[in-house]
């Protein structure tokens, strides 16, 4: 059987690789909207690793997906980061 989606693989370690760069961190609301959680410089991000998301990727809360916390990354958040509390998928064509 062919895959229809793959997990996000674009891991970023902001504190080490880009300590002075500002990153947009997003979350998913219970209404299924991606929203800015905060904007922080890499050196201020406590998580050891984050995941970069791209337009059209699906993200969902590992804890609250069943409550509606599932969304599609809009163009304005292309390149934003999510923590491991959000799981992301990139849909691929079924070949």
N, CA, C and O atoms as a GROMACS GRO file, in nm:
protein
  380
    1UNK      N    1   0.085  -0.118   0.000
    1UNK     CA    2   0.000   0.000   0.000
    1UNK      C    3   0.089   0.124   0.000
    1UNK      O    4   0.191   0.128   0.070
    2UNK      N    5   0.052   0.224  -0.077
    2UNK     CA    6   0.128   0.348  -0.085
    2UNK      C    7   0.089   0.442   0.027
    2UNK      O    8  -0.024   0.440   0.076
    3UNK      N    9   0.185   0.525   0.068
    3UNK     CA   10   0.157   0.626   0.170
    3UNK      C   11   0.076   0.740   0.110
    3UNK      O   12   0.093   0.775  -0.006
    4UNK      N   13  -0.012   0.798   0.192
    4UNK     CA   14  -0.084   0.916   0.148
    4UNK      C   15  -0.039   1.039   0.226
    4UNK      O   16  -0.070   1.152   0.188
    5UNK      N   17   0.034   1.019   0.335
    5UNK     CA   18   0.088   1.129   0.414
    5UNK      C   19   0.215   1.083   0.483
    5UNK      O   20   0.231   0.965   0.515
    6UNK      N   21   0.305   1.177   0.506
    6UNK     CA   22   0.429   1.148   0.578
    6UNK      C   23   0.446   1.250   0.690
    6UNK      O   24   0.404   1.365   0.676
    7UNK      N   25   0.508   1.209   0.801
    7UNK     CA   26   0.529   1.304   0.912
    7UNK      C   27   0.626   1.415   0.871
    7UNK      O   28   0.708   1.398   0.780
    8UNK      N   29   0.615   1.526   0.939
    8UNK     CA   30   0.707   1.637   0.914
    8UNK      C   31   0.849   1.594   0.948
    8UNK      O   32   0.871   1.525   1.048
    9UNK      N   33   0.943   1.633   0.868
    9UNK     CA   34   1.080   1.594   0.893
    9UNK      C   35   1.176   1.711   0.900
    9UNK      O   36   1.296   1.690   0.919
   10UNK      N   37   1.126   1.832   0.885
   10UNK     CA   38   1.212   1.950   0.885
   10UNK      C   39   1.235   1.997   1.029
   10UNK      O   40   1.167   2.087   1.078
   11UNK      N   41   1.331   1.933   1.095
   11UNK     CA   42   1.362   1.963   1.235
   11UNK      C   43   1.453   2.086   1.242
   11UNK      O   44   1.548   2.098   1.166
   12UNK      N   45   1.421   2.175   1.334
   12UNK     CA   46   1.499   2.296   1.356
   12UNK      C   47   1.538   2.301   1.503
   12UNK      O   48   1.456   2.274   1.591
   13UNK      N   49   1.664   2.336   1.530
   13UNK     CA   50   1.711   2.356   1.667
   13UNK      C   51   1.743   2.506   1.678
   13UNK      O   52   1.858   2.546   1.662
   14UNK      N   53   1.641   2.588   1.707
   14UNK     CA   54   1.656   2.734   1.699
   14UNK      C   55   1.765   2.792   1.790
   14UNK      O   56   1.838   2.882   1.748
   15UNK      N   57   1.777   2.742   1.911
   15UNK     CA   58   1.873   2.799   2.005
   15UNK      C   59   2.017   2.780   1.959
   15UNK      O   60   2.104   2.862   1.990
   16UNK      N   61   2.043   2.673   1.885
   16UNK     CA   62   2.179   2.646   1.839
   16UNK      C   63   2.207   2.701   1.700
   16UNK      O   64   2.309   2.766   1.678
   17UNK      N   65   2.117   2.674   1.606
   17UNK     CA   66   2.148   2.709   1.467
   17UNK      C   67   2.120   2.855   1.433
   17UNK      O   68   2.189   2.911   1.348
   18UNK      N   69   2.022   2.916   1.497
   18UNK     CA   70   1.987   3.055   1.464
   18UNK      C   71   1.944   3.130   1.590
   18UNK      O   72   1.828   3.167   1.602
   19UNK      N   73   2.036   3.152   1.683
   19UNK     CA   74   1.998   3.212   1.812
   19UNK      C   75   1.942   3.353   1.803
   19UNK      O   76   1.863   3.392   1.890
   20UNK      N   77   1.979   3.432   1.702
   20UNK     CA   78   1.933   3.570   1.693
   20UNK      C   79   1.821   3.591   1.590
   20UNK      O   80   1.779   3.704   1.566
   21UNK      N   81   1.774   3.483   1.530
   21UNK     CA   82   1.666   3.490   1.432
   21UNK      C   83   1.532   3.482   1.504
   21UNK      O   84   1.516   3.405   1.599
   22UNK      N   85   1.435   3.564   1.460
   22UNK     CA   86   1.300   3.557   1.517
   22UNK      C   87   1.222   3.448   1.445
   22UNK      O   88   1.223   3.439   1.322
   23UNK      N   89   1.154   3.367   1.523
   23UNK     CA   90   1.071   3.259   1.471
   23UNK      C   91   0.926   3.280   1.512
   23UNK      O   92   0.898   3.324   1.624
   24UNK      N   93   0.835   3.247   1.422
   24UNK     CA   94   0.692   3.248   1.453
   24UNK      C   95   0.655   3.108   1.499
   24UNK      O   96   0.676   3.011   1.427
   25UNK      N   97   0.601   3.098   1.620
   25UNK     CA   98   0.556   2.970   1.675
   25UNK      C   99   0.404   2.968   1.665
   25UNK      O  100   0.337   3.062   1.708
   26UNK      N  101   0.350   2.860   1.608
   26UNK     CA  102   0.205   2.855   1.592
   26UNK      C  103   0.144   2.740   1.671
   26UNK      O  104   0.212   2.645   1.711
   27UNK      N  105   0.014   2.753   1.693
   27UNK     CA  106  -0.066   2.650   1.759
   27UNK      C  107  -0.193   2.631   1.678
   27UNK      O  108  -0.218   2.705   1.584
   28UNK      N  109  -0.274   2.532   1.715
   28UNK     CA  110  -0.401   2.508   1.648
   28UNK      C  111  -0.512   2.522   1.752
   28UNK      O  112  -0.509   2.460   1.858
   29UNK      N  113  -0.611   2.605   1.719
   29UNK     CA  114  -0.724   2.626   1.810
   29UNK      C  115  -0.822   2.509   1.801
   29UNK      O  116  -0.811   2.425   1.712
   30UNK      N  117  -0.915   2.504   1.894
   30UNK     CA  118  -1.018   2.401   1.891
   30UNK      C  119  -1.113   2.418   1.772
   30UNK      O  120  -1.187   2.326   1.738
   31UNK      N  121  -1.110   2.537   1.710
   31UNK     CA  122  -1.192   2.561   1.591
   31UNK      C  123  -1.118   2.521   1.463
   31UNK      O  124  -1.171   2.538   1.354
   32UNK      N  125  -0.997   2.467   1.477
   32UNK     CA  126  -0.921   2.421   1.362
   32UNK      C  127  -0.842   2.529   1.290
   32UNK      O  128  -0.804   2.511   1.174
   33UNK      N  129  -0.817   2.642   1.356
   33UNK     CA  130  -0.741   2.751   1.296
   33UNK      C  131  -0.597   2.749   1.348
   33UNK      O  132  -0.573   2.732   1.467
   34UNK      N  133  -0.504   2.768   1.256
   34UNK     CA  134  -0.365   2.788   1.296
   34UNK      C  135  -0.352   2.932   1.342
   34UNK      O  136  -0.398   3.024   1.273
   35UNK      N  137  -0.290   2.952   1.457
   35UNK     CA  138  -0.276   3.086   1.515
   35UNK      C  139  -0.135   3.105   1.566
   35UNK      O  140  -0.067   3.010   1.605
   36UNK      N  141  -0.091   3.230   1.567
   36UNK     CA  142   0.040   3.261   1.624
   36UNK      C  143   0.031   3.247   1.776
   36UNK      O  144  -0.053   3.309   1.841
   37UNK      N  145   0.118   3.163   1.829
   37UNK     CA  146   0.128   3.150   1.974
   37UNK      C  147   0.219   3.259   2.029
   37UNK      O  148   0.186   3.326   2.127
   38UNK      N  149   0.336   3.277   1.963
   38UNK     CA  150   0.427   3.384   1.998
   38UNK      C  151   0.537   3.394   1.894
   38UNK      O  152   0.555   3.304   1.812
   39UNK      N  153   0.608   3.504   1.898
   39UNK     CA  154   0.725   3.524   1.813
   39UNK      C  155   0.844   3.540   1.906
   39UNK      O  156   0.845   3.627   1.994
   40UNK      N  157   0.946   3.455   1.886
   40UNK     CA  158   1.061   3.455   1.976
   40UNK      C  159   1.190   3.440   1.898
   40UNK      O  160   1.193   3.382   1.789
   41UNK      N  161   1.296   3.494   1.954
   41UNK     CA  162   1.429   3.469   1.899
   41UNK      C  163   1.469   3.326   1.935
   41UNK      O  164   1.427   3.273   2.038
   42UNK      N  165   1.550   3.266   1.849
   42UNK     CA  166   1.592   3.128   1.868
   42UNK      C  167   1.649   3.100   2.006
   42UNK      O  168   1.621   2.996   2.064
   43UNK      N  169   1.730   3.192   2.058
   43UNK     CA  170   1.793   3.170   2.189
   43UNK      C  171   1.693   3.173   2.303
   43UNK      O  172   1.725   3.130   2.414
   44UNK      N  173   1.572   3.222   2.279
   44UNK     CA  174   1.468   3.229   2.382
   44UNK      C  175   1.370   3.111   2.376
   44UNK      O  176   1.282   3.098   2.461
   45UNK      N  177   1.386   3.026   2.277
   45UNK     CA  178   1.298   2.909   2.263
   45UNK      C  179   1.355   2.795   2.346
   45UNK      O  180   1.467   2.751   2.323
   46UNK      N  181   1.277   2.748   2.443
   46UNK     CA  182   1.324   2.646   2.536
   46UNK      C  183   1.325   2.505   2.478
   46UNK      O  184   1.406   2.422   2.519
   47UNK      N  185   1.235   2.478   2.385
   47UNK     CA  186   1.229   2.343   2.327
   47UNK      C  187   1.359   2.312   2.255
   47UNK      O  188   1.413   2.397   2.184
   48UNK      N  189   1.410   2.192   2.273
   48UNK     CA  190   1.535   2.154   2.209
   48UNK      C  191   1.522   2.143   2.059
   48UNK      O  192   1.614   2.176   1.984
   49UNK      N  193   1.406   2.096   2.014
   49UNK     CA  194   1.383   2.091   1.870
   49UNK      C  195   1.240   2.127   1.838
   49UNK      O  196   1.148   2.101   1.916
   50UNK      N  197   1.223   2.188   1.721
   50UNK     CA  198   1.094   2.230   1.671
   50UNK      C  199   1.082   2.177   1.529
   50UNK      O  200   1.179   2.127   1.472
   51UNK      N  201   0.963   2.188   1.473
   51UNK     CA  202   0.939   2.141   1.337
   51UNK      C  203   0.888   2.257   1.252
   51UNK      O  204   0.796   2.328   1.290
   52UNK      N  205   0.950   2.275   1.135
   52UNK     CA  206   0.908   2.380   1.042
   52UNK      C  207   0.790   2.327   0.960
   52UNK      O  208   0.794   2.216   0.907
   53UNK      N  209   0.686   2.409   0.950
   53UNK     CA  210   0.568   2.371   0.872
   53UNK      C  211   0.559   2.456   0.747
   53UNK      O  212   0.612   2.566   0.741
   54UNK      N  213   0.492   2.403   0.648
   54UNK     CA  214   0.475   2.470   0.519
   54UNK      C  215   0.327   2.481   0.484
   54UNK      O  216   0.244   2.406   0.534
   55UNK      N  217   0.298   2.574   0.397
   55UNK     CA  218   0.160   2.596   0.350
   55UNK      C  219   0.097   2.464   0.305
   55UNK      O  220   0.158   2.387   0.231
   56UNK      N  221  -0.026   2.440   0.351
   56UNK     CA  222  -0.101   2.322   0.308
   56UNK      C  223  -0.078   2.198   0.392
   56UNK      O  224  -0.149   2.099   0.376
   57UNK      N  225   0.021   2.200   0.482
   57UNK     CA  226   0.042   2.083   0.567
   57UNK      C  227  -0.062   2.080   0.678
   57UNK      O  228  -0.109   2.184   0.724
   58UNK      N  229  -0.098   1.960   0.718
   58UNK     CA  230  -0.195   1.942   0.825
   58UNK      C  231  -0.121   1.930   0.957
   58UNK      O  232  -0.022   1.857   0.967
   59UNK      N  233  -0.167   2.002   1.058
   59UNK     CA  234  -0.111   1.991   1.192
   59UNK      C  235  -0.225   1.963   1.290
   59UNK      O  236  -0.336   2.012   1.274
   60UNK      N  237  -0.193   1.883   1.391
   60UNK     CA  238  -0.294   1.857   1.493
   60UNK      C  239  -0.229   1.840   1.629
   60UNK      O  240  -0.115   1.796   1.640
   61UNK      N  241  -0.305   1.873   1.732
   61UNK     CA  242  -0.258   1.862   1.868
   61UNK      C  243  -0.256   1.715   1.907
   61UNK      O  244  -0.353   1.642   1.886
   62UNK      N  245  -0.144   1.671   1.964
   62UNK     CA  246  -0.136   1.531   2.007
   62UNK      C  247  -0.227   1.504   2.126
   62UNK      O  248  -0.258   1.388   2.155
   63UNK      N  249  -0.269   1.607   2.195
   63UNK     CA  250  -0.355   1.591   2.312
   63UNK      C  251  -0.501   1.624   2.281
   63UNK      O  252  -0.591   1.558   2.333
   64UNK      N  253  -0.526   1.724   2.197
   64UNK     CA  254  -0.662   1.775   2.177
   64UNK      C  255  -0.716   1.763   2.035
   64UNK      O  256  -0.808   1.838   1.998
   65UNK      N  257  -0.663   1.673   1.955
   65UNK     CA  258  -0.714   1.656   1.819
   65UNK      C  259  -0.861   1.616   1.819
   65UNK      O  260  -0.938   1.663   1.734
   66UNK      N  261  -0.902   1.533   1.912
   66UNK     CA  262  -1.042   1.489   1.918
   66UNK      C  263  -1.136   1.601   1.960
   66UNK      O  264  -1.258   1.589   1.945
   67UNK      N  265  -1.081   1.711   2.013
   67UNK     CA  266  -1.162   1.828   2.050
   67UNK      C  267  -1.166   1.932   1.938
   67UNK      O  268  -1.223   2.039   1.956
   68UNK      N  269  -1.106   1.900   1.823
   68UNK     CA  270  -1.112   1.990   1.708
   68UNK      C  271  -0.982   2.061   1.677
   68UNK      O  272  -0.978   2.140   1.583
   69UNK      N  273  -0.875   2.035   1.752
   69UNK     CA  274  -0.747   2.104   1.729
   69UNK      C  275  -0.671   2.040   1.613
   69UNK      O  276  -0.565   1.979   1.631
   70UNK      N  277  -0.729   2.056   1.493
   70UNK     CA  278  -0.670   2.005   1.369
   70UNK      C  279  -0.683   2.117   1.267
   70UNK      O  280  -0.791   2.173   1.248
   71UNK      N  281  -0.572   2.151   1.200
   71UNK     CA  282  -0.579   2.260   1.104
   71UNK      C  283  -0.484   2.242   0.987
   71UNK      O  284  -0.397   2.155   0.989
   72UNK      N  285  -0.501   2.325   0.887
   72UNK     CA  286  -0.415   2.328   0.769
   72UNK      C  287  -0.337   2.459   0.775
   72UNK      O  288  -0.394   2.566   0.797
   73UNK      N  289  -0.205   2.450   0.756
   73UNK     CA  290  -0.120   2.569   0.765
   73UNK      C  291  -0.150   2.663   0.648
   73UNK      O  292  -0.133   2.625   0.532
   74UNK      N  293  -0.194   2.787   0.680
   74UNK     CA  294  -0.220   2.884   0.573
   74UNK      C  295  -0.090   2.946   0.523
   74UNK      O  296   0.014   2.935   0.588
   75UNK      N  297  -0.097   3.010   0.410
   75UNK     CA  298   0.022   3.069   0.346
   75UNK      C  299   0.094   3.167   0.437
   75UNK      O  300   0.217   3.173   0.435
   76UNK      N  301   0.021   3.244   0.517
   76UNK     CA  302   0.087   3.345   0.601
   76UNK      C  303   0.173   3.284   0.711
   76UNK      O  304   0.253   3.355   0.772
   77UNK      N  305   0.159   3.155   0.738
   77UNK     CA  306   0.243   3.089   0.840
   77UNK      C  307   0.342   2.991   0.779
   77UNK      O  308   0.397   2.907   0.850
   78UNK      N  309   0.364   3.001   0.649
   78UNK     CA  310   0.462   2.916   0.583
   78UNK      C  311   0.600   2.940   0.647
   78UNK      O  312   0.646   3.054   0.654
   79UNK      N  313   0.664   2.834   0.692
   79UNK     CA  314   0.795   2.844   0.757
   79UNK      C  315   0.789   2.862   0.907
   79UNK      O  316   0.894   2.868   0.972
   80UNK      N  317   0.670   2.869   0.964
   80UNK     CA  318   0.656   2.881   1.110
   80UNK      C  319   0.700   2.751   1.177
   80UNK      O  320   0.719   2.649   1.111
   81UNK      N  321   0.716   2.757   1.308
   81UNK     CA  322   0.757   2.640   1.384
   81UNK      C  323   0.646   2.590   1.474
   81UNK      O  324   0.565   2.668   1.524
   82UNK      N  325   0.644   2.458   1.494
   82UNK     CA  326   0.552   2.396   1.590
   82UNK      C  327   0.635   2.308   1.683
   82UNK      O  328   0.742   2.259   1.647
   83UNK      N  329   0.583   2.288   1.803
   83UNK     CA  330   0.651   2.204   1.901
   83UNK      C  331   0.609   2.059   1.886
   83UNK      O  332   0.527   2.026   1.800
   84UNK      N  333   0.666   1.973   1.967
   84UNK     CA  334   0.630   1.832   1.959
   84UNK      C  335   0.488   1.805   2.010
   84UNK      O  336   0.438   1.693   1.994
   85UNK      N  337   0.422   1.903   2.071
   85UNK     CA  338   0.282   1.887   2.111
   85UNK      C  339   0.189   1.893   1.991
   85UNK      O  340   0.072   1.856   2.000
   86UNK      N  341   0.242   1.939   1.878
   86UNK     CA  342   0.166   1.938   1.753
   86UNK      C  343   0.232   1.838   1.660
   86UNK      O  344   0.354   1.836   1.645
   87UNK      N  345   0.150   1.758   1.598
   87UNK     CA  346   0.200   1.659   1.503
   87UNK      C  347   0.163   1.709   1.365
   87UNK      O  348   0.051   1.755   1.344
   88UNK      N  349   0.255   1.699   1.273
   88UNK     CA  350   0.228   1.749   1.139
   88UNK      C  351   0.243   1.641   1.034
   88UNK      O  352   0.323   1.549   1.047
   89UNK      N  353   0.164   1.655   0.930
   89UNK     CA  354   0.170   1.562   0.817
   89UNK      C  355   0.178   1.640   0.687
   89UNK      O  356   0.121   1.748   0.674
   90UNK      N  357   0.250   1.584   0.593
   90UNK     CA  358   0.255   1.638   0.457
   90UNK      C  359   0.186   1.536   0.369
   90UNK      O  360   0.231   1.422   0.358
   91UNK      N  361   0.078   1.578   0.307
   91UNK     CA  362   0.004   1.487   0.219
   91UNK      C  363   0.081   1.470   0.088
   91UNK      O  364   0.137   1.565   0.034
   92UNK      N  365   0.083   1.348   0.038
   92UNK     CA  366   0.151   1.318  -0.087
   92UNK      C  367   0.054   1.248  -0.179
   92UNK      O  368  -0.047   1.193  -0.135
   93UNK      N  369   0.084   1.251  -0.306
   93UNK     CA  370  -0.002   1.186  -0.405
   93UNK      C  371   0.007   1.034  -0.389
   93UNK      O  372   0.114   0.982  -0.360
   94UNK      N  373  -0.102   0.967  -0.406
   94UNK     CA  374  -0.105   0.822  -0.400
   94UNK      C  375  -0.060   0.768  -0.536
   94UNK      O  376  -0.133   0.781  -0.635
   95UNK      N  377   0.058   0.709  -0.541
   95UNK     CA  378   0.111   0.663  -0.670
   95UNK      C  379   0.098   0.514  -0.685
   95UNK      O  380   0.137   0.459  -0.788
   0.00000   0.00000   0.00000
